[in-house]
Amino acid sequence: MEEKKLFVVGFPYAFTEQELGDAFSVAGTVVSTKIIMEKETGRSRGFGFVEMSTKDEAQAAIDHLNGTNLGGRMINVNIAKPLGGRSGGRSDRSRDRDDRSDRRDYTR
């Protein structure tokens, strides 16, 4: 897991990658920023990623910025999780429900 990469959500839609990086520079050296954009409109989705140069700087960014007001909005900052850990939008519970439906006896 890349413990230097942070997931940031809640910042203003008008924020640029430069502004996001500037905000996080209080915790150390910002290596990269990436704001996720809507495909259809090209507008920000209000979340993105910031990569710090060290794990300690990433933790300092979490400690200093998580839950703070940035551009009039409260942001949440966490260590980014790899995509492989996602279930594709289906919870375990919905998968269990699907499994049960396959076992129904429709003969009467």
C-alpha positions as CSV (number, residue, x, y, z in Angstrom):
1,M,0.0,0.0,0.0
2,E,1.2,3.5,-0.9
3,E,1.1,5.1,2.6
4,K,2.3,8.5,1.2
5,K,-0.8,8.9,-1.0
6,L,-3.8,10.5,0.5
7,F,-7.5,10.5,-0.4
8,V,-9.1,13.9,0.0
9,V,-12.8,14.5,-0.2
10,G,-15.0,17.6,0.3
11,F,-12.8,20.4,-1.1
12,P,-14.5,23.1,-3.2
13,Y,-15.4,22.1,-6.8
14,A,-13.6,25.2,-8.1
15,F,-10.3,24.2,-6.5
16,T,-7.4,23.6,-8.8
17,E,-4.6,21.0,-8.4
18,Q,-2.3,23.8,-7.6
19,E,-4.5,25.1,-4.8
20,L,-4.9,21.7,-3.4
21,G,-1.2,21.1,-3.3
22,D,-0.6,24.6,-1.7
23,A,-3.0,23.7,1.1
24,F,-1.2,20.4,1.8
25,S,2.3,22.0,1.6
26,V,1.9,23.1,5.2
27,A,2.6,19.4,6.2
28,G,5.6,18.9,3.9
29,T,6.6,18.4,0.3
30,V,3.7,17.6,-2.1
31,V,4.9,15.2,-4.8
32,S,1.7,15.2,-6.9
33,T,-2.0,16.1,-6.8
34,K,-4.9,14.7,-8.8
35,I,-8.4,16.0,-8.8
36,I,-11.0,13.6,-10.2
37,M,-13.2,15.1,-12.8
38,E,-16.6,14.2,-14.2
39,K,-16.3,12.7,-17.7
40,E,-19.3,14.4,-19.2
41,T,-18.9,17.9,-17.9
42,G,-15.2,18.2,-17.0
43,R,-16.1,19.6,-13.6
44,S,-14.5,18.5,-10.4
45,R,-16.2,15.8,-8.4
46,G,-14.9,17.3,-5.1
47,F,-12.4,14.6,-4.3
48,G,-8.9,13.6,-5.3
49,F,-5.5,12.5,-4.3
50,V,-2.4,14.2,-2.8
51,E,0.9,12.4,-2.6
52,M,3.4,13.5,0.0
53,S,7.1,12.8,-0.1
54,T,7.2,10.6,3.1
55,K,4.9,8.6,5.2
56,D,5.5,11.0,8.1
57,E,4.5,14.0,6.0
58,A,1.4,12.1,4.9
59,Q,0.5,11.5,8.5
60,A,1.2,15.1,9.4
61,A,-1.2,16.2,6.6
62,I,-3.9,13.9,8.0
63,D,-3.3,15.3,11.5
64,H,-3.3,18.9,10.4
65,L,-6.0,18.9,7.7
66,N,-8.6,16.2,8.3
67,G,-11.8,17.7,9.5
68,T,-10.7,21.3,8.8
69,N,-12.3,24.0,6.7
70,L,-10.8,24.4,3.2
71,G,-12.3,27.0,1.0
72,G,-15.5,27.1,3.0
73,R,-16.0,23.3,3.1
74,M,-15.0,20.7,5.6
75,I,-12.5,18.2,4.1
76,N,-11.7,14.6,5.1
77,V,-8.2,13.3,4.6
78,N,-7.2,9.6,4.8
79,I,-4.5,7.2,3.5
80,A,-5.6,6.2,0.0
81,K,-6.7,2.6,-0.4
82,P,-5.8,0.6,-3.5
83,L,-8.5,-0.1,-6.1
84,G,-8.2,-3.8,-5.7
85,G,-9.8,-3.7,-2.3
86,R,-13.2,-2.6,-3.7
87,S,-16.1,-4.9,-4.4
88,G,-17.3,-3.1,-7.5
89,G,-20.2,-1.4,-5.8
90,R,-21.9,-4.5,-4.5
91,S,-21.9,-5.1,-0.8
92,D,-21.4,-8.6,0.7
93,R,-25.1,-8.5,1.8
94,S,-26.4,-8.0,-1.7
95,R,-24.1,-10.8,-3.0
96,D,-25.6,-13.1,-0.3
97,R,-29.1,-12.1,-1.3
98,D,-28.3,-13.1,-4.9
99,D,-26.9,-16.4,-3.7
100,R,-30.1,-17.2,-1.8
101,S,-32.3,-16.3,-4.8
102,D,-30.4,-18.9,-6.9
103,R,-31.5,-21.6,-4.5
104,R,-35.2,-20.9,-4.6
105,D,-37.4,-23.8,-5.5
106,Y,-40.0,-22.6,-8.1
107,T,-41.7,-25.9,-8.4
108,R,-45.1,-26.2,-6.7
